[in-house]
């Protein structure tokens, strides 16, 4: 836009739905213009919200009819809100296959791999024309949890939500190392290209690390990675919302039961060890294949994560915490008593005959004969033999465990736990 013999470039923001200027009529602000016609400026005090339209015009010198200034270019569907990063492996990318209605919503946007913001729609991890090839998926994606996450947040908060998806199927935690991990470097580059300022991270990963040699130290490696992500992103208080990995219907069932249990326990403990990490369950959600959450399950998980963000990050009233073991003690030689925190209604098993608990000592696994739910938040197990030394208890053990106890009215399962020593003060 040239100077055309003198004048000024002006810009304003208007509301998309009405065309009303943000700053009151007519709302135009002069921009600083160089002799070669290049101009720039800052519109300050723009409130969180939108969607907005940026309009520009050239007002010739001496023009007394501002409404007939010469038109400039426009930018549509701008919003001022929060940006969330999506990281992890295939369940974060989204492989829900069944048709499930989740329509796009104005004010919910995704930073596409081609380097541009667009209205968010499945699949979020579309790599068409990508500028960030490290996270290019091999297969076509489907539904993920995060469109529902962002839609729920936008509805409750009243301002736009942006998503920056950089997950990759099959990726181990090592690929997300804050210094040498190619996938974290790729995600950080996407975050910079998307504007650089993020509200939090959504993390769904761990299936690949549920293997011998990587499960045992997952907790320490994840906590170290989280600190490194915060450092590299320049956000020391970055909240990380994590998903406790779901179930796996292996062709060789049971070969890695212990490792899957260890990773779930690491994810539970990470939220206890780091006050900026939260965890939500997924073990109750249906699959569309042997390992990937189905479309409907992804929507349920997205809603859980949104409730988590509202309570954990935004400080709103939200009953987002899953029931979590608070105490596990011996109750006689052949009994175990447990109490759970964060039970809003009452804890119970909704699947007759389910045996989600596992007790073991130095002599091996002790079969559970009976589980009795009482006092709203407690469970007593009757074992078929007395416990020996070093007895421990697990819940949701293995690749494909029995149905977990449920907070009945919320339909929220307890978090799985593993290898918890039986003692009067364990939390």
N, C-alpha and C positions, 0 to 999 in steps of 0.2 A: 504494500500500500504506500504509494509515494506521497510527497508533501503537497504536490499540486499547487505550488505558488504560496504556500503558507497555510497554516491551520493546525489542528491537533487531532491526534487519535484518541478516541474515548472508548471505554468499555464498561459493561455492567453485567450483573447477574440478575436473572429473572427466574421466577418459579415456573417450572415446566407446565404444571397443570392450569395455571391462570395467566401467565405472562406478566404478573405483577413484579416490579423491581424490588430487590431486597432492601435497598436503602431509601425507599420512598420515591415518589415520582419526581423527575424521570429516572434518577439513579445513575446517571452517567458520571464516570470518573476519568479525568484526563490522564493519559499515559505519557511517559517520558519518551520523546522521539528524537533519534539522531538525524543528522543532516542527510544520511543516505536512506532514510525512510524506515530503518529498523527501530522498533519500539518495544518497550517493556514497562511493566508496572506491577503493583501489588494491590489486590483488593483485600483490605483488612476487615476483621470483625465479622467474617462470614460464619453464621451459626451452623452447628451440626444439623444436618438435615438434607433436604433435597426431595426430588431431583431438581437441579438447576440447569439453566441454559446460559452460556456465556455469549454475549452479543458484543460486536465491535462496530465502530463507525468512524469515518473521517469527517470532521467538522471544518469546512474551509474557512479561512480567515474572512471575517466580515459577514458570515452567514448569520442572519437573525432568525432563521426558521430552523431551529435545532432538529425538529422532527423530520426535516428533509435533508439532513446530513447524508453523506454518501455511505452506502452499506459496506460493511466489512464481513469477514468470515464469522461463523458461529461454531460453537462446540456444544453438543447436546448431551443430556443425561449425565450431568456432573453431580456428584454427591459428596458430602462431608460426613464421614463416619469412621468406622474402625476396620482395620485390615487384619485378617487372620491367616497365618501360614498353615499349610497342610503338608505333613511329613509322615514317612513311614513306608510300608510296603503295600502289597496288592489290596488289602482291605481298606487302606487309606485311599488308594487310587479309585477303588470302587469297581466291583465285578458283579453287582446285582444284575441278574439276567431277565427276571420275569417282568412283564409290563406292570408298571405301577405309576399312578398319576402323581406327578410333582411338577406343576407348571412353573415357568419363570415368574418372577415377581419384580416389578420396578423397585429399584433400590437395593437389589441383591445382585452383585456383579462379580465376575471372575476375571483374573488377569490371565489371559490365554497365553499358551506357550509361544505364540507368534509375537508376543510383546505388546499386546493391546488389551485394554479393558473392554469387556462385553457384558451384556445381560447374561446372568448365570443360568445355565441349563445343563442337564446331563448329556454326555459325560463331561465332568469338569476337567478331566485330564486328557482332553483332546490335543494331540501333538501335531496337528496339521500346521505345516509351515513353521515348525518350532525354531526359536532362537536359543533354546535351552535343551540340547539333545541328550544330556545326561539322564534326564527323567522320561525319555520317550519309551512308552510301553510297547511290548512286542505284540500284544493282542488288543482287540477293541474293548474299551472299558464300557461299563454300564452305570448303574446307580451306585452312588456313594452316600455316606451319611451326611455330607456337609452342605448340600443344598438345603435340606431340612434344617440343619443347624443355623445357617445364615438367615433363612426365612423366618424362623422363630425369633431370632435375636432382633431382626429388623422390625418385626411386628411389635415386640415388647418394648424396645428401646426408642422406636420412632425415628430412627435415622439410618442411613445406608450402611450395609456391611459388604466388604470386599473380601474375596478369597484368593489366595495365591497357592495353587496346587503344585507340589513338586515331588510327590511320592513316586516310588518305583517298585513294582512287583518283585518279590523275592529278595529284596535288599536286606543285608544284615546290618546290625547296629554299626559295625566298623565302617560301612560306606557313608555313615552320617557323622564320622569323627569330625570335630569342629575345625581341625587343622588340615588333616590329610584326606578327609572323606570327600570324594567327588560329588556325592549327592548333596551334602550340606553346602559345598561351595556353589553348586548349581542353584540351590534354593536361595542362598544369600544374594546371588546375582539377580535372581528374579525379584526378590524383595527390594533391592536397590532400584531396579528398573520400574517397579510398581510405585515408587515414591519414597521408600526407605523407612517409613515409620509403621511399625506393626503393634497390634494390641496383644497378641498372644499366638501360641502355637498349638495345633491339634496333632497329636501323635498317636498313630496306630501301627505298631510294629512289634515283633517279638517271635513270630512263628518260625522264621528262619533260624533264630538263635536258640530255639527250643531243641537243642541237639547236644550230644556229648561234646564237651570241650568249650562250649560257649554259654550254656545255661547257668552254670555254677557261679560265674562272676558277672552275670548280666546286671545286677543291681549296682555294683560299684562302677561299672563301665557306663551305665546309663546316667547315673548321677554326675559323673565327670563330664559326660557329653553335654548334659543340660547346662552345667556351668560354662562350658566352652561356647555353646550356642549363645548364651546371654552375653558373653564377652564379645564375641565376634559381631553380634547384631547391635551392640551398644545399648543393650536393654537389661540392666542388672536385675530387674525384678520381673522379667518376662514370665508370665504364667504359662504353664504347659499342661494342657488337658490331655490325659492319656486314657487309652482303652485297655482294660485287662483282656488279653486275647481270648477268643472264643474257642469253639471245639474243632476237632480235626478227625475226620473219619478216614483213617489211614487204610491202605491196602494191606499193611502188616500191623494190625492193631496192637497197641500196647508196647511196642518196641521203644518208644520214647516217652512213656507215661511220666516218669520222674522228671524229665527235662521240661515238659510242658507245665508240670506243677511248679517247678522251680522258677520258671519265668513269670508265671502268674503271681507267685509269692513276691518276687522281686518288684513287680509293678505295684503290688499292694504296699510293700514296704517303702517304695520310693516316695509315695504320698505322705507316709509317716515321717520320713527322714528330711524331706524338703518341703517347707510350707508353701512353696510356689508351684507345687505339682499337685494335681488332683487326678483321681482315677474313677472311671465308671465301668460297670460290668457289661459283658456281651455274651456270656455263656448260655443265656436263655434264648438267644435269638436264632431264628431258622436260617439254614444255609441254602444256597442255590446250587452248590456242588459239594465237594468233600471238605472244603476249607473256607470258602468265601461266603460272607453274609449275603442273604437274599435281599431283594429290593425292599420288601416290607420291613425286614429286620434293620436294614440301613436307615430307614426313616425313623424307626423307634430309637435307634442309637443316636441319630442326629438330634432328636428331641431331648434325649437324656443329656447330651453334651451341651445343648443350649441352656437347659435348666442349670447345669453345672456352671456354665459361664456366668449366668445371671446371678447366681448366689456367690460363687467363688471369686469372680473377677469384678462384677459390677455392683456387688453389695445389695442386691435386691432379695426380697423374701422368696426363697426357693428351697423346697425339700428335695435336694438333689443327691444327697449322700446315700450311698448304698449301705445296707446293713453290713457291719464289719465286726469281726471277732474282737471283743473287749477283754474276755477272761475265759480261760480253759483250765479246769482243775480236776484232780482225781476226786471221785465221789464214792469212796469205798474201794476195795481191791478190784472190783470188776465193773466200775461205773465211771462215767465222765460227765461233768456238768459244764456247760458253756453259757456265756452271756454275750449278747451282741449289742453294739452301739448303733445309733441312727435307725432305730425301728420306729416308724411313724404310726403304724396300725398294730399289727401283730405278725409274728414270724410263724410260718407253717410250711409244710410240704404240700404242694398241690398235685403231686404225682404219687398215687398209691404204690407202695413197694419200693420207692426210690431209696437208694442207700448212698447219699453223697458224702458221708463221713468215713474216714479211714483212720484207724488207730494201729500203731505199730510199736513194738519194743525190740529189745535185743534178740528176741527169739522169733521175730517175724510179725506178720500182720495178724491182728486179733479181730475176728469177725464180729460185726455189730449185730446183735440180735433184735434190738428194739430202739427206736428213737421217740422220745416223748417231748412235745413242745409245751411249755408252760410259762406262766408269768409274762406273757406277751413277747418277751425278748430272750427267752432262755430255752435250752434244749438239754435233755439228759439222755445219755446213751447207756444201754445195758449191753455189756460185752459177754462173750461166751466163755471167757476164762480170765483169771486175774492178770493184771498187768505186772510186768517185770520192770527192771530199771530202765531209765532213759526213754520212757514212753513219750511218743509224740502223736499229734493229731493233725489231720488234713481234711479239707473239704473241697470238693471239685477236683479230685486228684485225677490226673491222666489226660490223655488226648481227647477222649470223648466221655466225660464223666456223666453220672446220673444227674437228674435235675436237682438244682440247688434249692435250699430254703428260700421262701419268697416273703417279702413284706406285702401282705395280701392286698390291701387296698391300693397301694401304689403300683402293684405288679412289678416290683423291683427286687431282683435276686440279690442274695448276699454275695459279697466278694469272695472268690475262692481264696483259700489259704493253704499253706503246706508246711509240714514239719515243725509245728508249734509245740514247744515242750509243755508238758502238763505240770503246772505249778500254780500256786495261789496268787502270784503277782504278775503273771505274764500279760502284757498288753500288746 
